[in-house]
Amino acid sequence: MNQLDKLKIALQITDNEHDDLLQLYLDDATDFLKLRLSVHDLPDEMQAIVRGAAVKKFNRFKNEGMASYSQDGESITFSSNDFDEWSNEIEQWKNDHNNVNQGMWVNPYEV
């Protein structure tokens, strides 16, 4: 199943009305996460984070740029960073893949 189909399941969307917008959110989240991880190809284990960020973005649809909203005792505040929720996972992946303390065996007899 592709990312768009999984995102639509998460959002409980059964039609194709927002497919272009959802794909844009997925592509943007992928690009931003690749920048955070300093990679050219996003690892498969990060796909859930991409979907989660796209869900957040879609749920703010038509409210982009709004930091907070309050009316009749109800208050809504949006995070300024779509990836804050997964900062621990992102840092753990970076620590696991920074190539520090990863030795390389060299055969001294090989020419």
C-alpha positions as CSV (number, residue, x, y, z in Angstrom):
1,M,0.0,0.0,0.0
2,N,1.4,3.4,-0.9
3,Q,1.8,6.4,1.4
4,L,-1.2,8.3,0.0
5,D,-3.5,5.3,0.6
6,K,-2.2,4.9,4.1
7,L,-2.7,8.7,4.7
8,K,-6.3,8.5,3.5
9,I,-7.0,5.6,5.8
10,A,-5.5,7.6,8.7
11,L,-7.7,10.6,7.9
12,Q,-10.7,8.4,7.0
13,I,-11.0,9.8,3.6
14,T,-12.7,7.5,1.0
15,D,-12.8,9.8,-2.1
16,N,-10.2,11.3,-4.3
17,E,-11.2,15.0,-3.8
18,H,-8.0,15.9,-1.8
19,D,-5.5,13.5,-3.3
20,D,-3.4,16.3,-4.9
21,L,-3.2,18.2,-1.6
22,L,-2.5,15.1,0.4
23,Q,0.3,14.1,-2.0
24,L,1.8,17.6,-1.7
25,Y,1.7,17.3,2.1
26,L,3.5,13.9,1.9
27,D,6.1,15.3,-0.5
28,D,6.8,18.3,1.6
29,A,7.0,16.3,4.8
30,T,9.4,13.9,3.1
31,D,11.6,16.8,1.9
32,F,11.7,18.5,5.3
33,L,12.5,15.2,7.1
34,K,15.3,14.4,4.6
35,L,16.8,17.8,5.5
36,R,16.6,17.1,9.2
37,L,18.2,13.8,8.8
38,S,20.8,15.0,6.2
39,V,19.9,12.1,3.8
40,H,19.1,12.0,0.1
41,D,16.8,8.9,0.4
42,L,14.4,8.8,3.3
43,P,14.7,5.5,5.3
44,D,11.6,3.3,5.3
45,E,11.4,3.5,9.1
46,M,10.7,7.3,8.8
47,Q,7.5,6.9,6.6
48,A,5.2,6.8,9.7
49,I,6.6,10.2,10.7
50,V,6.0,11.6,7.2
51,R,2.4,10.4,7.4
52,G,1.9,11.9,10.9
53,A,3.3,15.2,9.7
54,A,1.0,15.1,6.7
55,V,-2.0,14.4,9.0
56,K,-1.1,17.4,11.1
57,K,-0.8,19.6,8.1
58,F,-4.2,18.4,6.6
59,N,-5.9,18.9,9.9
60,R,-4.8,22.5,9.9
61,F,-6.0,23.0,6.3
62,K,-7.3,26.6,5.9
63,N,-5.8,27.5,9.3
64,E,-2.1,27.6,8.2
65,G,-0.1,30.3,9.8
66,M,-2.5,30.6,12.8
67,A,-0.6,30.1,16.1
68,S,-3.6,30.1,18.3
69,Y,-7.4,30.6,18.2
70,S,-9.8,31.2,21.0
71,Q,-13.6,31.5,21.0
72,D,-16.3,30.9,23.6
73,G,-13.8,29.2,26.0
74,E,-12.3,26.9,23.4
75,S,-8.7,27.4,22.6
76,I,-6.7,25.9,19.7
77,T,-2.9,26.2,19.4
78,F,-0.8,24.8,16.6
79,S,2.8,23.8,17.0
80,S,5.2,25.7,14.8
81,N,7.1,22.5,13.9
82,D,5.3,19.5,12.4
83,F,8.0,17.2,13.6
84,D,8.1,18.2,17.3
85,E,6.1,15.1,18.3
86,W,8.8,12.8,16.9
87,S,11.9,14.7,17.9
88,N,13.1,11.8,20.1
89,E,12.7,9.3,17.3
90,I,14.5,11.6,14.8
91,E,17.4,12.2,17.3
92,Q,17.6,8.5,18.0
93,W,17.8,7.7,14.3
94,K,20.5,10.3,13.8
95,N,22.5,9.0,16.7
96,D,22.2,5.4,15.4
97,H,23.3,6.5,11.9
98,N,26.0,9.1,12.5
99,N,28.8,6.5,11.9
100,V,30.6,7.5,15.1
101,N,32.0,4.5,17.0
102,Q,31.5,2.3,14.0
103,G,34.8,0.6,13.2
104,M,35.9,-0.9,10.0
105,W,38.0,-4.0,9.8
106,V,41.0,-3.8,7.5
107,N,42.9,-6.8,6.4
108,P,46.6,-5.8,6.7
109,Y,47.6,-8.7,4.4
110,E,45.4,-7.6,1.5
111,V,47.2,-5.7,-1.2
